[in-house]
Amino acid sequence: MSFTVSAELEAELNELITHYPQKRSASLMFLHAIQERFGCISQEAVEWTAKKLDLKPINVYELVTFYPMFRQEPPGKYHIKVCRTLSCALNGSYELRAHFCEKLGLDPKKHGPQTTKDGRFTLEFVECLASCGTGPVMMVNETLHENVTQKMADEVLGRCK
C-alpha cells in the first residue's frame, strides 16, 4: 500500500490540529481521517502521523492497536459487521456469525476481523450497532440489516456477489 497524503488531506489535518491545546490531542481524529481515506492505517501512516504530531511512532501505534475501530489491513469489498452485544446475542448473533464463517470459509474460532482469500468479504464481530430492539443486526458496508435470519444473511451475500 502506498501512503501519500494529498494536499487536501494535509490541509484538513492541519486544521484539526488548531482545535486542540496540544498537537498530540488530535491523534484519534487524524487516525479516523486517514482510515477513512485509505481504508486502513498502514505502518507508513503511523510514522507520518507521529512525525506530523511530534510523537514517537509507538505512541500512534498504541492507539491503532488499542482501539478496535482502527484497521491495519484493508477490509474486503464487502465489510460485514455482526453485532455481538447482549440483545443481539440473545437473538442469535453468535449463530449468525458462525453461519457466515461457514458460508465464507472462515474460521469460527478465530477472533478479530477475517477476510476471505479472494478479498471480497471481511467478517467482523462488533460491539453494539445501535439497534438493540431489532436483533440480531448486521451491517454490510454502511447498510444496516435488522432481525437477520440465516436465510436473510444468504440473500444479502447473494446480492454482494
Protein Blocks (a to p, Z undefined) as FASTA:
>chain_A
ZZdddfklmmmmmmmmmmpfbfklmmmmmmmmmmmmnopacfklmmmmmmmnopafklmm
mmmmmpmkbcfbdcdfbdcdddfbfklmmnopmmmmmmmmmmnopafkbgcjdddfklma
ccdddddehiaklcccddehjaccehiafklmmmmmmmmZZ
